[in-house]
Amino acid sequence: MTFSVSPLGDRLFTRRAYGGLVSLGDLFAIGLEALRRTWDVRTWFWEFVDQCAFLARVTTLPVIMVALPLGATVALQIGDLAGQLGAQSATGGAVIVGLVREVAPMAAALIIAGAGGSAMTSDMGARRIRDELAAMEVMAVNPVHRLVTPRMWAASLVSTMLASLVIVSGAVGGFVFNVLLQGVTPGAYFDGALGLLRVSDLVVTLLKAWLFGMISALVACHAGMNCAQSPIGVGRAVNRSTVVAFMLVFAFNYVITTIYFLAFPPEV
């Protein structure tokens, strides 16, 4: 039995693949253009401050509400398994190491992309509908430098701060379940983490959070600046930017984690 692809389906696949590559190239170009004038801080500093305040306001509480039960759930599951193996005191180390290495940057990036990135896409899309972006170009003001650059740096800074908040909140949630409910001593809970963590783990985590926040903001701005000029186009751009940001964050996290573990193999 042989299978064949119809010419129409082949052309549709080719068109979509070509459109995806063009969109990825445009995204990369906007990112480089936004970074090119980073040194001219006085042109975007106050917009940067406003975006930092906005992102911190809309993401701080959701991150805490996500990290607390997440740390508690991980501690509960690992604590039960470790108790059966007679190593319940290692639960704290497993929880905190997992938070530092993987959970913190991913949770911060996803909250930035979901809560802050959707607002950025809506804002940029509304500016496109009202022809504000075109008006800025007519006045010799580069919209990428004035609007995208501060949002990228604000998202990267807030994402880095949120990663630290995720670690603290998750550790508190794990502490409550592991120490107060499962009977592990506080010293054993934190001693296991200090024995497994390295300074390079924290450095890579903060680097990933910084990079993921910048990627989320860049995707959001690109989707809003290139959406269809209608309210429906803005709504679709918001959905598309969130999905694309999630996919890029997961892909970059896999690559960075793989390179890091090859360079610094985990020690037991």
Steps between C-alpha positions, in 0.01 A plus 500: 500500500639841406407843633522820302470862599268713292649803326260728689609361836864523400461863399314579822774343712768685303318830539462455875861395544616800299276731704638358823859555390424856390331573832795353692743710298291811562496421872878463504542828308278693742696358793832611353356842417370538855841413645689722256397825669502372856779739589270802441336454838360853532255439214333201664581515871162624627313255281725231650405610852129497415525152350693367801232634734221356286659155467582482869141593585333239276744210557610505865184359655444234229858379540459463876167322459660259253827439685358433848275204407756379246773469761255341743380246242853403399600465866196286572559264208877471547463474877270198473735325258811588701331380819446159347871488412612623842640827365230748595760755613608537135162646402606858566802467277296352216233771526734798515737367233207444267371850569836662439602307190176473304181622662598858587604629154220312324228621737625859483512493120155344463344756734675782312380364166147430619422802718742766377554384142129494416469859622801601290352338190167673555671835549715469188206369299284794607776739398515331161124527451507871585799549266714627787795291385480650151468848650816445705688400186373814322640708789838323461452308826591133477216308673730205566747715694232694684257217582661156460838570664363611841251214507769241431728627774212545746377144441851359540556687828162411648534138388834473681345641817200267467731198475640586843147540632402159362794337679412660834126433470549142384746432781250634754224282357725194510609585853141507623417154367834333558579637847163574656302210355757227430720548806834580334722731705565851359874439505470187287265679260746779418818295542409276208456800271828661601681176435370465143485859377793679340558865424490421128143369542380836624696691235354291216151529649517880510645506149217283370238714674654815350510351151151349519350831612661678208377236255144525637493878461652485152244247379215704649614824338562333163154342498332829587693704244416255219139413582206550267356851533177400671390405853484136394858526374615629838326214682657242273840664542468470880428126476777446245760694698431302817531164323815600309663640816430175687649292218814713476550500876474120518736460205764737638469345846572155357804624311646700790440221753659241272810715445525576872479134604764408240732771631423445871372145562274481806659364813324268746 
